[in-house]
Amino acid sequence: MATVNQQHSGHRWMLEALKLAQNALDKQEVPIGCVIIHNDTKILASGQNEPVRLKNATRHAEMCALDSLFAEYDLSTARKLLSESVLYVTCEPCMMCAGALRLAGLTQVIYGCSNDRFGGCGSVLDIAQDPMPDTLPLQCTSGIEGDEAMRLLKSFYMNTNVNAPQPKDKSKRLKKTPVTSE
């Protein structure tokens, strides 16, 4: 996994992904957004996290973008376009998304911040580079707007996650009395 500075040529595309992440945060979703850019000229598809709204844990930004692309193009055309494209995403793709991106035919991902819990580009597992039949490795680069991506995530987890399960009240639990042998 390579790291880039803020002057990377794709900086403007990461700003588009950050707008989608902010939109997700505004809707009380985990703030992750992505765009698929063809030949550094146009957005082919975009996505933002939607698992809360759709009540489906697989609705990550990358999966939503892929679904959008495959809905617009036939399989052969979509795979050709993906092989010529770069996905910009605010947070490192999880293991599921890294595998799906490879299977779909994408070969390059640029992301903002690392995903130390579920990262599939090397932070936890390296799904991006692991041997996979009939797929090319996924070249992953980190560092564009990583601080802003992390700020959005921290804001969600510290302040706005109203959909998070509430901890159970431990004071109502029966206290177990130790068993002693007499």
N, CA, C and O of each residue as an XYZ file, in Angstrom:
728
protein
N       0.853     -1.178      0.000
C       0.000      0.000      0.000
C       0.894      1.234      0.000
O       1.755      1.387      0.866
N       0.688      2.089     -0.952
C       1.460      3.319     -1.085
C       0.717      4.469     -0.417
O      -0.494      4.404     -0.203
N       1.453      5.512     -0.093
C       0.857      6.711      0.494
C       1.184      7.892     -0.410
O       2.287      7.978     -0.950
N       0.228      8.802     -0.575
C       0.454      9.976     -1.421
C       0.261     11.250     -0.614
O      -0.290     11.235      0.487
N       0.723     12.343     -1.184
C       0.524     13.631     -0.514
C      -0.749     14.301     -1.025
O      -1.410     13.776     -1.921
N      -1.087     15.432     -0.473
C      -2.327     16.126     -0.811
C      -2.309     16.721     -2.211
O      -3.359     17.149     -2.691
N      -1.177     16.769     -2.882
C      -1.099     17.346     -4.220
C      -1.314     16.296     -5.312
O      -1.093     16.583     -6.489
N      -1.731     15.117     -4.953
C      -2.005     14.050     -5.915
C      -2.989     14.545     -6.972
O      -3.879     15.338     -6.664
N      -2.839     14.089     -8.205
C      -3.706     14.554     -9.292
C      -5.179     14.223     -9.053
O      -6.058     14.894     -9.593
N      -5.451     13.211     -8.260
C      -6.832     12.828     -7.988
C      -7.445     13.511     -6.785
O      -8.535     13.136     -6.354
N      -6.769     14.503     -6.234
C      -7.270     15.201     -5.054
C      -8.701     15.692     -5.267
O      -9.529     15.592     -4.362
N      -8.996     16.215     -6.444
C     -10.335     16.743     -6.709
C     -11.384     15.651     -6.650
O     -12.523     15.905     -6.258
N     -11.008     14.418     -7.043
C     -11.976     13.318     -6.992
C     -12.250     12.892     -5.551
O     -13.367     12.512     -5.202
N     -11.200     12.963     -4.718
C     -11.422     12.625     -3.304
C     -12.341     13.653     -2.659
O     -13.127     13.303     -1.779
N     -12.260     14.898     -3.070
C     -13.176     15.909     -2.542
C     -14.624     15.567     -2.899
O     -15.534     15.830     -2.113
N     -14.840     14.988     -4.072
C     -16.190     14.532     -4.449
C     -16.640     13.393     -3.532
O     -17.788     13.365     -3.087
N     -15.747     12.471     -3.257
C     -16.067     11.365     -2.351
C     -16.378     11.888     -0.946
O     -17.277     11.379     -0.277
N     -15.637     12.901     -0.503
C     -15.891     13.492      0.817
C     -17.263     14.161      0.888
O     -17.905     14.136      1.938
N     -17.718     14.754     -0.203
C     -19.067     15.336     -0.224
C     -20.109     14.248      0.005
O     -21.080     14.453      0.734
N     -19.904     13.092     -0.620
C     -20.826     11.970     -0.423
C     -20.758     11.454      1.013
O     -21.781     11.091      1.593
N     -19.560     11.423      1.581
C     -19.407     10.996      2.975
C     -20.136     11.961      3.911
O     -20.792     11.529      4.859
N     -20.024     13.250      3.650
C     -20.734     14.241      4.463
C     -22.244     14.051      4.330
O     -22.975     14.165      5.313
N     -22.705     13.764      3.122
C     -24.129     13.510      2.904
C     -24.585     12.287      3.702
O     -25.669     12.292      4.285
N     -23.762     11.250      3.727
C     -24.085     10.066      4.528
C     -24.161     10.438      6.008
O     -25.080     10.013      6.708
N     -23.208     11.223      6.482
C     -23.210     11.660      7.881
C     -24.473     12.458      8.191
O     -25.077     12.280      9.248
N     -24.869     13.330      7.281
C     -26.081     14.126      7.474
C     -27.318     13.241      7.602
O     -28.314     13.639      8.207
N     -27.249     12.042      7.032
C     -28.370     11.090      7.094
C     -28.163     10.046      8.192
O     -28.864      9.035      8.241
N     -27.193     10.302      9.070
C     -26.858      9.447     10.197
C     -26.408      8.047      9.784
O     -26.707      7.055     10.449
N     -25.680      7.996      8.665
C     -25.019      6.784      8.198
C     -23.523      6.935      8.470
O     -23.034      8.047      8.672
N     -22.795      5.809      8.476
C     -21.342      5.886      8.602
C     -20.834      6.715      7.421
O     -21.127      6.383      6.273
N     -20.079      7.787      7.681
C     -19.698      8.727      6.625
C     -18.566      8.239      5.718
O     -17.401      8.595      5.895
N     -18.944      7.422      4.756
C     -18.001      6.960      3.751
C     -18.639      7.193      2.391
O     -19.799      6.851      2.165
N     -17.858      7.782      1.486
C     -18.323      8.029      0.127
C     -17.258      7.626     -0.870
O     -16.072      7.579     -0.544
N     -17.693      7.330     -2.102
C     -16.726      6.966     -3.127
C     -17.215      7.375     -4.507
O     -18.411      7.549     -4.740
N     -16.264      7.523     -5.409
C     -16.550      7.782     -6.819
C     -15.654      6.878     -7.660
O     -14.502      6.621     -7.312
N     -16.208      6.402     -8.770
C     -15.430      5.624     -9.739
C     -15.160      6.557    -10.912
O     -16.085      7.046    -11.560
N     -13.880      6.794    -11.176
C     -13.451      7.773    -12.173
C     -12.836      7.058    -13.376
O     -11.887      6.286    -13.238
N     -13.390      7.328    -14.547
C     -12.890      6.716    -15.776
C     -11.856      7.620    -16.429
O     -12.133      8.778    -16.744
N     -10.661      7.075    -16.627
C      -9.560      7.790    -17.308
C      -9.326      9.196    -16.771
O      -8.967     10.093    -17.533
N      -9.521      9.401    -15.485
C      -9.303     10.687    -14.823
C     -10.094     11.821    -15.479
O      -9.673     12.977    -15.437
N     -11.252     11.487    -16.092
C     -12.016     12.526    -16.775
C     -13.450     12.670    -16.287
O     -13.981     13.780    -16.269
N     -14.094     11.564    -15.887
C     -15.490     11.704    -15.487
C     -15.877     10.664    -14.453
O     -15.277      9.593    -14.361
N     -16.902     11.008    -13.674
C     -17.440     10.094    -12.665
C     -18.372      9.117    -13.375
O     -19.389      9.514    -13.944
N     -18.011      7.828    -13.336
C     -18.865      6.787    -13.897
C     -19.983      6.403    -12.935
O     -21.116      6.155    -13.347
N     -19.648      6.358    -11.650
C     -20.616      5.961    -10.628
C     -20.133      6.491     -9.291
O     -18.954      6.796     -9.112
N     -21.062      6.594     -8.362
C     -20.709      7.046     -7.015
C     -21.571      6.293     -6.014
O     -22.582      5.685     -6.367
N     -21.151      6.349     -4.768
C     -21.916      5.691     -3.718
C     -21.566      6.257     -2.362
O     -20.513      6.864     -2.168
N     -22.464      6.048     -1.440
C     -22.224      6.405     -0.043
C     -22.844      5.309      0.807
O     -23.738      4.593      0.354
N     -22.374      5.180      2.028
C     -22.900      4.144      2.906
C     -24.395      4.329      3.127
O     -24.872      5.446      3.328
N     -25.138      3.201      3.088
C     -26.577      3.230      3.297
C     -27.113      2.030      4.087
O     -28.282      1.681      3.921
N     -26.314      1.391      4.931
C     -26.833      0.210      5.625
C     -27.958      0.504      6.614
O     -28.826     -0.346      6.815
N     -27.968      1.660      7.224
C     -29.021      1.982      8.188
C     -30.340      2.207      7.456
O     -31.361      1.616      7.808
N     -30.316      3.055      6.446
C     -31.534      3.374      5.700
C     -32.120      2.137      5.034
O     -33.334      1.929      5.051
N     -31.255      1.317      4.448
C     -31.718      0.144      3.718
C     -31.814     -1.116      4.588
O     -32.260     -2.166      4.125
N     -31.394     -0.997      5.842
C     -31.396     -2.134      6.773
C     -30.694     -3.352      6.153
O     -31.203     -4.473      6.170
N     -29.503     -3.077      5.606
C     -28.721     -4.093      4.921
C     -27.246     -3.780      5.160
O     -26.726     -2.796      4.634
N     -26.581     -4.600      5.940
C     -25.196     -4.345      6.337
C     -24.209     -4.361      5.172
O     -23.072     -3.917      5.335
N     -24.608     -4.858      4.005
C     -23.686     -4.904      2.861
C     -23.725     -3.637      2.023
O     -22.989     -3.545      1.040
N     -24.537     -2.674      2.361
C     -24.699     -1.474      1.529
C     -23.618     -0.438      1.819
O     -23.904      0.692      2.215
N     -22.368     -0.854      1.611
C     -21.228      0.044      1.751
C     -21.142      0.918      0.503
O     -21.713      0.584     -0.535
N     -20.437      2.024      0.604
C     -20.318      2.976     -0.502
C     -19.831      2.301     -1.781
O     -20.365      2.549     -2.863
N     -18.816      1.449     -1.654
C     -18.250      0.791     -2.832
C     -19.279     -0.133     -3.496
O     -19.380     -0.176     -4.723
N     -20.032     -0.863     -2.688
C     -21.040     -1.789     -3.236
C     -22.158     -1.003     -3.925
O     -22.657     -1.422     -4.969
N     -22.547      0.121     -3.350
C     -23.581      0.963     -3.967
C     -23.097      1.515     -5.308
O     -23.859      1.562     -6.274
N     -21.824      1.935     -5.368
C     -21.273      2.452     -6.619
C     -21.216      1.352     -7.682
O     -21.572      1.583     -8.838
N     -20.769      0.156     -7.291
C     -20.727     -0.949     -8.248
C     -22.127     -1.279     -8.761
O     -22.321     -1.476     -9.961
N     -23.098     -1.338     -7.856
C     -24.475     -1.624     -8.272
C     -24.972     -0.586     -9.275
O     -25.621     -0.928    -10.263
N     -24.669      0.657     -9.018
C     -25.075      1.737     -9.918
C     -24.449      1.556    -11.299
O     -25.125      1.707    -12.317
N     -23.163      1.234    -11.330
C     -22.465      1.040    -12.598
C     -23.030     -0.156    -13.363
O     -23.283     -0.065    -14.564
N     -23.228     -1.280    -12.662
C     -23.734     -2.480    -13.326
C     -25.195     -2.338    -13.749
O     -25.654     -3.065    -14.629
N     -25.923     -1.421    -13.140
C     -27.302     -1.158    -13.567
C     -27.331     -0.359    -14.870
O     -28.300     -0.428    -15.627
N     -26.268      0.396    -15.123
C     -26.232      1.262    -16.301
C     -25.609      0.602    -17.525
O     -25.975      0.922    -18.656
N     -24.674     -0.314    -17.308
C     -23.937     -0.927    -18.414
C     -24.082     -2.445    -18.385
O     -24.310     -3.041    -17.332
N     -23.946     -3.058    -19.558
C     -23.926     -4.525    -19.584
C     -22.616     -4.986    -18.948
O     -21.683     -4.198    -18.795
N     -22.554     -6.251    -18.583
C     -21.427     -6.780    -17.826
C     -20.094     -6.559    -18.534
O     -19.132     -6.117    -17.905
N     -20.022     -6.851    -19.802
C     -18.774     -6.716    -20.549
C     -18.296     -5.262    -20.584
O     -17.119     -4.987    -20.350
N     -19.203     -4.346    -20.873
C     -18.853     -2.921    -20.920
C     -18.438     -2.427    -19.540
O     -17.446     -1.710    -19.410
N     -19.192     -2.806    -18.508
C     -18.874     -2.370    -17.143
C     -17.492     -2.846    -16.730
O     -16.720     -2.075    -16.160
N     -17.171     -4.087    -17.003
C     -15.856     -4.619    -16.623
C     -14.733     -3.907    -17.382
O     -13.676     -3.644    -16.809
N     -14.946     -3.594    -18.652
C     -13.931     -2.861    -19.420
C     -13.735     -1.466    -18.830
O     -12.603     -1.020    -18.640
N     -14.841     -0.780    -18.542
C     -14.750      0.556    -17.942
C     -14.035      0.503    -16.592
O     -13.190      1.350    -16.302
N     -14.372     -0.488    -15.768
C     -13.730     -0.606    -14.458
C     -12.227     -0.848    -14.589
O     -11.448     -0.341    -13.782
N     -11.818     -1.605    -15.582
C     -10.383     -1.871    -15.755
C      -9.613     -0.606    -16.142
O      -8.390     -0.560    -16.015
N     -10.322      0.410    -16.609
C      -9.712      1.680    -17.008
C      -9.982      2.792    -15.992
O      -9.740      3.968    -16.266
N     -10.479      2.411    -14.831
C     -10.936      3.400    -13.850
C     -10.206      3.283    -12.521
O      -9.506      2.308    -12.248
N     -10.396      4.313    -11.709
C      -9.862      4.362    -10.351
C     -11.030      4.645     -9.413
O     -11.870      5.497     -9.701
N     -11.080      3.934     -8.297
C     -12.088      4.211     -7.279
C     -11.435      5.058     -6.189
O     -10.401      4.688     -5.634
N     -12.052      6.194     -5.894
C     -11.624      7.056     -4.789
C     -12.636      6.872     -3.679
O     -13.834      7.059     -3.892
N     -12.170      6.508     -2.499
C     -13.061      6.269     -1.370
C     -12.445      6.882     -0.119
O     -11.225      6.877      0.049
N     -13.281      7.399      0.741
C     -12.780      8.150      1.891
C     -12.102      7.275      2.930
O     -11.243      7.756      3.669
N     -12.466      6.006      3.004
C     -11.880      5.085      3.985
C     -11.474      3.798      3.271
O     -12.132      3.375      2.320
N     -10.413      3.191      3.720
C      -9.936      1.937      3.149
C     -11.079      0.929      2.999
O     -11.825      0.703      3.951
N     -11.224      0.328      1.828
C     -12.279     -0.671      1.653
C     -12.141     -1.825      2.655
O     -11.039     -2.286      2.954
N     -13.277     -2.267      3.154
C     -13.267     -3.420      4.059
C     -12.923     -4.670      3.247
O     -12.774     -4.607      2.026
N     -12.802     -5.782      3.926
C     -12.458     -7.033      3.255
C     -13.501     -7.410      2.202
O     -13.142     -7.828      1.102
N     -14.776     -7.267      2.527
C     -15.849     -7.589      1.581
C     -15.728     -6.724      0.334
O     -15.772     -7.234     -0.786
N     -15.577     -5.426      0.522
C     -15.529     -4.506     -0.615
C     -14.267     -4.696     -1.445
O     -14.328     -4.625     -2.673
N     -13.128     -4.935     -0.807
C     -11.889     -5.163     -1.559
C     -12.045     -6.377     -2.460
O     -11.632     -6.345     -3.619
N     -12.631     -7.439     -1.946
C     -12.867     -8.626     -2.762
C     -13.837     -8.346     -3.895
O     -13.606     -8.772     -5.027
N     -14.916     -7.639     -3.607
C     -15.916     -7.324     -4.634
C     -15.323     -6.432     -5.725
O     -15.613     -6.627     -6.905
N     -14.501     -5.463     -5.344
C     -13.885     -4.576     -6.328
C     -12.984     -5.363     -7.279
O     -12.990     -5.131     -8.488
N     -12.217     -6.286     -6.725
C     -11.358     -7.124     -7.567
C     -12.189     -7.996     -8.493
O     -11.903     -8.080     -9.687
N     -13.205     -8.640     -7.962
C     -14.044     -9.521     -8.780
C     -14.758     -8.752     -9.888
O     -15.021     -9.300    -10.958
N     -15.069     -7.482     -9.630
C     -15.747     -6.653    -10.622
C     -14.802     -6.199    -11.743
O     -15.256     -5.802    -12.815
N     -13.493     -6.259    -11.493
C     -12.534     -5.890    -12.530
C     -11.772     -4.603    -12.283
O     -10.973     -4.186    -13.122
N     -12.005     -3.966    -11.145
C     -11.263     -2.750    -10.813
C      -9.839     -3.130    -10.416
O      -9.625     -4.187     -9.822
N      -8.869     -2.286    -10.735
C      -7.480     -2.599    -10.381
C      -6.793     -1.519     -9.556
O      -5.656     -1.706     -9.124
N      -7.465     -0.388     -9.329
C      -6.821      0.687     -8.576
C      -7.810      1.379     -7.647
O      -8.910      1.758     -8.050
N      -7.385      1.537     -6.374
C      -8.172      2.222     -5.347
C      -7.284      3.244     -4.665
O      -6.135      2.964     -4.324
N      -7.834      4.433     -4.472
C      -7.157      5.464     -3.684
C      -8.099      5.822     -2.555
O      -9.258      6.165     -2.789
N      -7.602      5.742     -1.323
C      -8.463      6.004     -0.177
C      -7.835      7.001      0.786
O      -6.624      7.222      0.795
N      -8.711      7.596      1.598
C      -8.281      8.608      2.548
C      -7.613      8.020      3.776
O      -6.390      8.078      3.908
N      -8.407      7.455      4.677
C      -7.864      6.949      5.942
C      -7.922      5.427      5.988
O      -8.691      4.797      5.262
N      -7.101      4.855      6.846
C      -7.070      3.407      7.023
C      -8.280      2.923      7.802
O      -8.917      3.685      8.529
N      -8.581      1.652      7.640
C      -9.677      0.993      8.341
C      -9.046     -0.077      9.226
O      -8.879     -1.223      8.808
N      -8.699      0.306     10.453
C      -7.947     -0.574     11.344
C      -8.756     -1.731     11.911
O      -8.193     -2.610     12.564
N     -10.061     -1.750     11.675
C     -10.898     -2.856     12.159
C     -11.228     -3.868     11.079
O     -11.285     -5.067     11.351
N     -11.449     -3.395      9.836
C     -11.926     -4.284      8.779
C     -11.194     -4.099      7.452
O     -11.642     -4.621      6.431
N     -10.084     -3.371      7.444
C      -9.407     -3.012      6.201
C      -8.970     -4.198      5.351
O      -8.349     -5.142      5.840
N      -9.312     -4.126      4.063
C      -8.977     -5.186      3.130
C      -7.819     -4.854      2.209
O      -7.509     -5.625      1.301
N      -7.171     -3.711      2.433
C      -6.023     -3.317      1.595
C      -4.727     -3.355      2.395
O      -3.760     -2.676      2.048
N      -4.705     -4.135      3.448
C      -3.473     -4.309      4.207
C      -3.546     -3.944      5.670
O      -2.712     -4.411      6.446
N      -4.509     -3.127      6.090
C      -4.574     -2.757      7.502
C      -4.907     -3.952      8.388
O      -4.368     -4.078      9.488
N      -5.792     -4.831      7.918
C      -6.137     -6.046      8.660
C      -5.756     -7.265      7.819
O      -4.940     -8.085      8.240
N      -6.340     -7.377      6.652
C      -5.986     -8.420      5.683
C      -5.661     -7.744      4.357
O      -6.107     -6.628      4.094
N      -4.890     -8.421      3.537
C      -4.542     -7.845      2.247
C      -5.283     -8.574      1.124
O      -4.678     -9.233      0.279
N      -6.604     -8.436      1.142
C      -7.450     -9.018      0.104
C      -7.058     -8.440     -1.251
O      -7.174     -9.111     -2.276
N      -6.601     -7.209     -1.251
C      -6.229     -6.526     -2.486
C      -5.104     -7.250     -3.226
O      -5.065     -7.230     -4.456
N      -4.201     -7.881     -2.500
C      -3.038     -8.525     -3.120
C      -3.058    -10.048     -3.035
O      -2.273    -10.707     -3.718
N      -3.928    -10.617     -2.221
C      -3.977    -12.072     -2.069
C      -4.231    -12.745     -3.411
O      -4.944    -12.201     -4.254
N      -3.655    -13.918     -3.613
C      -3.930    -14.640     -4.860
C      -5.429    -14.932     -4.989
O      -6.061    -15.433     -4.059
N      -5.977    -14.613     -6.149
C      -7.385    -14.854     -6.452
C      -7.462    -15.295     -7.901
O      -6.937    -14.607     -8.777
N      -8.094    -16.411     -8.174
C      -8.173    -16.854     -9.574
C      -8.895    -15.827    -10.451
O      -9.886    -15.226    -10.036
N      -8.397    -15.642    -11.633
C      -9.040    -14.803    -12.661
C      -9.230    -13.347    -12.266
O     -10.130    -12.688    -12.787
N      -8.413    -12.832    -11.366
C      -8.480    -11.409    -11.017
C      -7.066    -10.845    -10.938
O      -6.101    -11.553    -10.652
N      -6.983     -9.563    -11.198
C      -5.717     -8.856    -11.029
C      -5.656     -8.294     -9.621
O      -6.699     -8.057     -9.012
N      -4.462     -8.075     -9.089
C      -4.359     -7.439     -7.774
C      -4.954     -6.034     -7.807
O      -5.032     -5.399     -8.859
N      -5.362     -5.575     -6.662
C      -5.926     -4.237     -6.502
C      -4.827     -3.349     -5.943
O      -4.388     -3.544     -4.809
N      -4.379     -2.380     -6.722
C      -3.349     -1.451     -6.269
C      -4.009     -0.410     -5.373
O      -4.878      0.338     -5.818
N      -3.596     -0.365     -4.117
C      -4.210      0.534     -3.139
C      -3.224      1.617     -2.730
O      -2.057      1.344     -2.452
N      -3.715      2.852     -2.697
C      -2.913      4.006     -2.289
C      -3.707      4.782     -1.254
O      -4.903      5.019     -1.427
N      -3.046      5.173     -0.188
C      -3.740      5.898      0.880
C      -3.179      7.306      1.045
O      -2.106      7.633      0.538
N      -3.934      8.126      1.767
C      -3.390      9.398      2.205
C      -4.048     10.655      1.688
O      -3.798     11.728      2.238
N      -4.881     10.582      0.654
C      -5.499     11.811      0.161
C      -6.662     12.178      1.080
O      -7.611     11.406      1.216
N      -6.595     13.334      1.701
C      -7.648     13.836      2.601
C      -7.954     12.866      3.737
O      -9.087     12.797      4.214
N      -6.952     12.128      4.161
C      -7.138     11.164      5.242
C      -7.580     11.801      6.544
O      -8.388     11.225      7.273
N      -7.066     12.978      6.846
C      -7.451     13.654      8.093
C      -8.923     14.053      8.075
O      -9.615     13.920      9.084
N      -9.405     14.542      6.932
C     -10.820     14.933      6.831
C     -11.717     13.698      6.886
O     -12.769     13.731      7.525
N     -11.325     12.629      6.235
C     -12.096     11.392      6.279
C     -12.187     10.878      7.714
O     -13.251     10.440      8.151
N     -11.083     10.930      8.441
C     -11.077     10.480      9.831
C     -11.919     11.401     10.707
O     -12.601     10.935     11.618
N     -11.876     12.697     10.441
C     -12.693     13.640     11.211
C     -14.180     13.304     11.070
O     -14.916     13.321     12.057
N     -14.619     13.002      9.857
C     -16.020     12.638      9.639
C     -16.380     11.366     10.404
O     -17.429     11.295     11.044
N     -15.510     10.370     10.334
C     -15.776      9.118     11.049
C     -15.845      9.336     12.554
O     -16.740      8.813     13.218
N     -14.907     10.105     13.094
C     -14.915     10.379     14.536
C     -16.179     11.126     14.938
O     -16.764     10.845     15.984
N     -16.597     12.068     14.117
C     -17.821     12.813     14.397
C     -19.009     11.866     14.491
O     -19.838     11.997     15.391
N     -19.095     10.928     13.579
C     -20.194      9.964     13.583
C     -20.162      9.106     14.841
O     -21.168      8.984     15.541
N     -19.015      8.515     15.127
C     -18.945      7.572     16.241
C     -19.002      8.240     17.608
O     -19.415      7.614     18.585
N     -18.597      9.493     17.690
C     -18.600     10.157     18.988
C     -19.876     10.947     19.246
O     -20.236     11.163     20.403
N     -20.570     11.383     18.196
C     -21.662     12.325     18.423
C     -23.003     11.955     17.807
O     -24.044     12.164     18.431
N     -22.997     11.424     16.627
C     -24.256     11.397     15.889
C     -24.838     10.022     15.626
O     -25.849      9.928     14.931
N     -24.271      8.978     16.131
C     -24.779      7.657     15.802
C     -26.003      7.314     16.653
O     -25.915      6.526     17.594
N     -27.135      7.913     16.312
C     -28.368      7.673     17.063
C     -28.914      6.281     16.806
O     -29.790      5.817     17.536
N     -28.416      5.614     15.792
C     -28.893      4.277     15.453
C     -28.095      3.172     16.139
O     -28.395      1.991     15.968
N     -27.089      3.549     16.907
C     -26.279      2.545     17.585
C     -27.097      1.871     18.679
O     -27.914      2.518     19.335
N     -26.880      0.566     18.878
C     -27.592     -0.114     19.959
C     -27.209      0.490     21.304
O     -26.056      0.857     21.529
N     -28.172      0.588     22.175
C     -27.919      1.143     23.499
C     -27.418      0.043     24.430
O     -27.917     -1.082     24.383
N     -26.445      0.354     25.266
C     -25.949     -0.657     26.203
C     -27.049     -1.062     27.179
O     -27.887     -0.252     27.576
N     -27.020     -2.319     27.547
C     -28.013     -2.809     28.503
C     -27.671     -2.291     29.889
O     -26.506     -2.096     30.237
N     -28.709     -2.076     30.658
C     -28.534     -1.594     32.027
C     -28.074     -2.766     32.891
O     -28.848     -3.675     33.191
N     -26.820     -2.728     33.279
C     -26.248     -3.824     34.063
C     -26.746     -3.826     35.504
O     -26.612     -4.836     36.195
N     -27.312     -2.727     35.969
C     -27.756     -2.667     37.366
C     -28.976     -3.553     37.605
O     -29.259     -3.912     38.748
N     -29.703     -3.912     36.545
C     -30.895     -4.740     36.708
C     -30.587     -6.234     36.663
O     -31.470     -7.061     36.888
N     -29.371     -6.566     36.379
C     -29.001     -7.985     36.347
C     -28.937     -8.548     37.757
O     -28.546     -7.856     38.697
N     -29.320     -9.795     37.894
C     -29.209    -10.467     39.187
C     -27.745    -10.743     39.459
O     -27.001    -11.193     38.588
N     -27.362    -10.470     40.662
C     -25.985    -10.757     41.030
C     -25.885    -12.218     41.392
O     -26.675    -12.748     42.174
N     -24.903    -12.847     40.809
C     -24.694    -14.259     41.094
C     -23.951    -14.387     42.420
O     -22.971    -13.693     42.688
N     -24.454    -15.287     43.219
C     -23.808    -15.559     44.488
C     -22.808    -16.674     44.275
O     -23.144    -17.711     43.703
N     -21.598    -16.475     44.725
C     -20.601    -17.522     44.528
C     -21.045    -18.810     45.220
O     -21.585    -18.790     46.326
N     -20.807    -19.909     44.550
C     -21.136    -21.213     45.103
C     -19.974    -21.651     45.965
O     -18.821    -21.637     45.534
N     -20.285    -22.037     47.172
C     -19.245    -22.527     48.075
C     -19.577    -23.952     48.456
O     -20.747    -24.315     48.580
N     -18.590    -24.727     48.634
C     -18.825    -26.109     49.056
C     -18.695    -26.168     50.577
O     -17.797    -25.574     51.174
N     -19.602    -26.887     51.161
C     -19.582    -26.987     52.637
C     -19.137    -28.323     53.099
O     -19.065    -28.568     54.304
